[in-house]
Amino acid sequence: MNSIIAIMSRELKGYFGTPVAWVFLVIFTLMSGVATFYLGNFFARGTADLNSYFSYLPWLFLVFIPAVSMRLWAEERKSGTIELLMTLPVSPLEAVIGKWLAGVIFMGVALIATFPLWASVNYLGNPDNGVIIINYLGSLGMAAVLMAIGAAMSALTRNQVIAFVLSVAVSFVVITSGTPIVLDAVRVVAPQVIVDLVASMSALTHFTYIAQGIVPMASVIYLVSMICFWLFVNVVILSIMKAD
């Protein structure tokens, strides 16, 4: 546990020790506002809620989370410090969890930075704050899944740009596998049971349930299993590198 905390603290200092992190937070907050009030036609709908924000949030995550995760391991490989890290009395699992937690905490801070949107809708109307809280928790869960994917992709290469592209590509598949256009295409060539299986593998499908204020056990199991799977992939990649 001490090793995990040490690595997590090291990564967080790396994030907040540079202006890039603060620029990221500002841009993420501004884009969240644009998604809520402009793209989501907030005032035209005449309803004071954050449905428009949370409907666009997965697509913001699709760009911003790979931008955060791409440095987790690629930078270590490029600078050569990964060899030093692997010689320390730290298991690959501890290193993976520590870096992943740092990324999740950073995205948690980014979500907290959007709380003025919450304050705004409360000023303009009477939204269901219970649903909004559930939406924020669900958003953090999705961020944790995509961060685990991004970390695994970052471990594959020493080039941060390549890590970013790989993370976007895999995250895009995970998110969009439950969209109507994909499901309709699958429905043409496969039975309904396969369609339901593809939909159940989509982060967007489970996030849609949560956005309605519903937290089915299947969605909780999905989030936990996806995080564990991609962290396991990350550990396998590092173990192979350590063996070499």
C-alpha positions as CSV (number, residue, x, y, z in Angstrom):
1,M,0.0,0.0,0.0
2,N,2.8,2.4,0.8
3,S,4.4,1.8,-2.6
4,I,1.1,2.5,-4.3
5,I,0.7,5.8,-2.4
6,A,4.3,6.8,-3.1
7,I,3.8,6.2,-6.9
8,M,0.5,7.9,-6.9
9,S,1.9,11.0,-5.1
10,R,4.8,11.1,-7.5
11,E,2.5,11.1,-10.5
12,L,0.2,13.8,-9.0
13,K,3.2,16.0,-8.4
14,G,4.1,15.4,-12.0
15,Y,0.7,16.5,-13.1
16,F,0.2,19.6,-11.0
17,G,3.9,20.6,-11.1
18,T,3.5,21.9,-14.7
19,P,1.3,24.5,-16.2
20,V,0.0,21.9,-18.7
21,A,-2.3,20.4,-16.0
22,W,-3.8,23.8,-15.2
23,V,-4.3,24.6,-18.8
24,F,-6.0,21.2,-19.2
25,L,-8.4,21.9,-16.3
26,V,-9.3,25.3,-17.7
27,I,-10.0,23.9,-21.2
28,F,-12.0,20.9,-19.9
29,T,-14.1,23.3,-17.8
30,L,-14.7,25.6,-20.7
31,M,-15.6,22.8,-23.0
32,S,-18.0,21.4,-20.4
33,G,-19.7,24.8,-20.3
34,V,-19.9,24.9,-24.1
35,A,-21.4,21.4,-24.2
36,T,-24.0,22.3,-21.5
37,F,-25.2,25.7,-22.6
38,Y,-24.4,25.9,-26.3
39,L,-24.3,22.4,-27.9
40,G,-26.9,21.2,-25.5
41,N,-29.3,24.1,-26.3
42,F,-29.7,24.6,-22.5
43,F,-31.8,27.8,-22.7
44,A,-33.9,26.6,-25.7
45,R,-34.9,23.5,-23.8
46,G,-36.2,25.6,-20.9
47,T,-35.2,22.9,-18.3
48,A,-32.6,23.6,-15.6
49,D,-30.7,20.3,-15.4
50,L,-27.3,18.9,-16.5
51,N,-28.6,16.3,-18.9
52,S,-27.0,18.0,-21.9
53,Y,-23.6,18.1,-20.1
54,F,-23.6,14.5,-19.2
55,S,-24.8,13.5,-22.7
56,Y,-21.7,15.1,-24.2
57,L,-19.3,14.1,-21.4
58,P,-18.3,10.7,-22.8
59,W,-17.1,12.4,-26.0
60,L,-15.1,14.9,-24.0
61,F,-13.6,12.0,-22.1
62,L,-12.7,10.4,-25.4
63,V,-10.2,13.2,-26.1
64,F,-9.2,14.5,-22.7
65,I,-8.5,11.2,-20.9
66,P,-6.1,9.8,-23.5
67,A,-4.3,13.2,-23.3
68,V,-3.9,12.6,-19.6
69,S,-3.0,8.9,-19.7
70,M,-0.6,9.0,-22.6
71,R,2.3,10.1,-20.4
72,L,1.8,7.6,-17.7
73,W,4.2,4.9,-19.1
74,A,5.3,6.3,-22.4
75,E,7.3,9.1,-20.7
76,E,8.9,6.6,-18.4
77,R,10.0,4.5,-21.4
78,K,11.3,7.4,-23.3
79,S,13.3,8.8,-20.5
80,G,14.6,5.4,-19.4
81,T,13.3,5.8,-15.8
82,I,11.0,2.7,-16.3
83,E,14.1,0.5,-15.9
84,L,14.9,2.2,-12.6
85,L,11.3,1.8,-11.5
86,M,11.3,-1.9,-12.3
87,T,14.4,-2.5,-10.2
88,L,12.8,-1.0,-7.1
89,P,11.0,-3.2,-4.6
90,V,7.7,-2.4,-6.3
91,S,5.6,-5.0,-8.0
92,P,4.2,-4.2,-11.5
93,L,0.7,-4.3,-10.0
94,E,1.5,-1.7,-7.4
95,A,3.1,0.5,-10.0
96,V,0.1,0.1,-12.3
97,I,-2.5,0.9,-9.6
98,G,-0.5,3.9,-8.3
99,K,-0.3,5.5,-11.7
100,W,-3.9,4.7,-12.6
101,L,-5.1,6.2,-9.3
102,A,-3.2,9.4,-10.0
103,G,-4.9,9.7,-13.3
104,V,-8.3,9.0,-11.9
105,I,-7.8,11.6,-9.1
106,F,-6.7,14.1,-11.7
107,M,-9.9,13.5,-13.7
108,G,-11.8,13.7,-10.4
109,V,-10.4,17.2,-9.9
110,A,-11.4,18.1,-13.5
111,L,-15.0,17.0,-12.7
112,I,-15.0,19.0,-9.5
113,A,-13.9,22.0,-11.5
114,T,-17.3,21.8,-13.4
115,F,-19.3,22.2,-10.2
116,P,-20.1,25.9,-11.1
117,L,-22.4,24.3,-13.8
118,W,-24.2,22.5,-11.0
119,A,-24.5,25.8,-9.0
120,S,-25.8,27.5,-12.2
121,V,-28.7,25.1,-12.8
122,N,-29.6,25.3,-9.1
123,Y,-29.7,29.1,-9.4
124,L,-31.8,28.9,-12.5
125,G,-34.2,26.2,-11.4
126,N,-34.8,23.2,-9.2
127,P,-33.0,20.2,-10.7
128,D,-33.0,16.7,-9.1
129,N,-29.6,17.0,-7.3
130,G,-29.7,13.3,-6.4
131,V,-29.6,12.4,-10.1
132,I,-26.9,14.9,-10.7
133,I,-24.7,13.3,-7.9
134,I,-25.3,9.9,-9.4
135,N,-24.3,11.2,-12.8
136,Y,-21.1,12.6,-11.4
137,L,-20.2,9.3,-9.7
138,G,-21.0,7.5,-12.9
139,S,-18.8,9.9,-14.8
140,L,-16.0,9.2,-12.5
141,G,-16.5,5.5,-13.0
142,M,-16.4,5.9,-16.8
143,A,-13.2,8.0,-16.4
144,A,-11.7,5.2,-14.3
145,V,-12.4,2.7,-17.1
146,L,-11.0,4.9,-19.8
147,M,-8.0,5.8,-17.7
148,A,-7.2,2.1,-17.3
149,I,-7.4,1.7,-21.0
150,G,-5.2,4.7,-21.6
151,A,-2.6,3.5,-19.1
152,A,-2.4,0.1,-20.8
153,M,-2.0,1.7,-24.2
154,S,0.7,4.0,-22.8
155,A,2.7,1.0,-21.6
156,L,2.9,-0.3,-25.2
157,T,5.0,2.5,-26.6
158,R,7.5,5.2,-25.7
159,N,5.9,7.7,-28.0
160,Q,3.1,9.7,-26.3
161,V,1.4,10.6,-29.6
162,I,1.1,6.9,-30.5
163,A,-0.2,6.2,-27.0
164,F,-2.8,8.9,-27.4
165,V,-4.0,7.5,-30.8
166,L,-4.2,4.0,-29.5
167,S,-6.1,5.1,-26.4
168,V,-8.6,7.1,-28.5
169,A,-9.1,4.2,-30.8
170,V,-9.7,1.6,-28.1
171,S,-11.8,4.0,-26.0
172,F,-13.9,4.8,-29.1
173,V,-14.7,1.2,-29.6
174,V,-15.6,0.7,-26.0
175,I,-17.9,3.8,-26.0
176,T,-19.6,3.4,-29.4
177,S,-20.3,-0.3,-29.3
178,G,-23.6,0.5,-27.8
179,T,-24.7,3.2,-30.1
180,P,-27.7,2.7,-32.4
181,I,-25.6,2.8,-35.6
182,V,-23.4,0.0,-34.4
183,L,-26.2,-2.1,-32.9
184,D,-28.2,-1.8,-36.1
185,A,-25.3,-3.0,-38.1
186,V,-24.7,-6.0,-35.8
187,R,-28.5,-6.8,-35.9
188,V,-28.3,-7.3,-39.6
189,V,-25.8,-10.1,-39.3
190,A,-26.3,-11.5,-35.8
191,P,-29.2,-12.7,-33.6
192,Q,-30.6,-10.5,-30.8
193,V,-28.5,-12.2,-28.1
194,I,-25.3,-11.1,-29.8
195,V,-26.8,-7.6,-30.2
196,D,-27.5,-7.5,-26.5
197,L,-24.0,-8.8,-25.7
198,V,-22.4,-6.0,-27.8
199,A,-24.6,-3.4,-26.1
200,S,-23.7,-4.7,-22.7
201,M,-20.0,-4.2,-23.5
202,S,-20.5,-0.5,-24.2
203,A,-19.5,2.0,-21.6
204,L,-22.1,4.4,-23.1
205,T,-24.9,1.9,-22.5
206,H,-24.2,1.7,-18.8
207,F,-23.6,5.4,-18.5
208,T,-27.0,6.0,-20.1
209,Y,-28.6,4.0,-17.3
210,I,-26.7,5.9,-14.7
211,A,-27.6,9.2,-16.4
212,Q,-31.2,8.4,-15.7
213,G,-30.5,8.1,-12.0
214,I,-30.5,4.3,-12.1
215,V,-27.5,2.3,-10.9
216,P,-28.1,-1.3,-11.9
217,M,-25.8,-4.0,-10.4
218,A,-24.9,-5.0,-13.9
219,S,-23.4,-1.5,-14.5
220,V,-21.4,-1.7,-11.3
221,I,-20.1,-5.1,-12.2
222,Y,-19.2,-3.8,-15.7
223,L,-17.2,-0.9,-14.4
224,V,-15.3,-3.0,-11.9
225,S,-14.6,-5.8,-14.4
226,M,-13.5,-3.4,-17.1
227,I,-11.1,-1.6,-14.7
228,C,-9.7,-4.9,-13.5
229,F,-9.3,-6.3,-17.0
230,W,-7.4,-3.3,-18.4
231,L,-5.2,-3.0,-15.2
232,F,-4.4,-6.7,-15.7
233,V,-3.4,-6.0,-19.3
234,N,-1.2,-3.2,-18.1
235,V,0.5,-5.5,-15.6
236,V,1.0,-8.2,-18.2
237,I,2.7,-5.7,-20.5
238,L,5.0,-4.4,-17.8
239,S,5.8,-8.0,-16.6
240,I,6.9,-8.9,-20.2
241,M,9.0,-5.7,-20.4
242,K,10.6,-6.6,-17.0
243,A,11.4,-10.1,-18.1
244,D,13.1,-8.8,-21.2
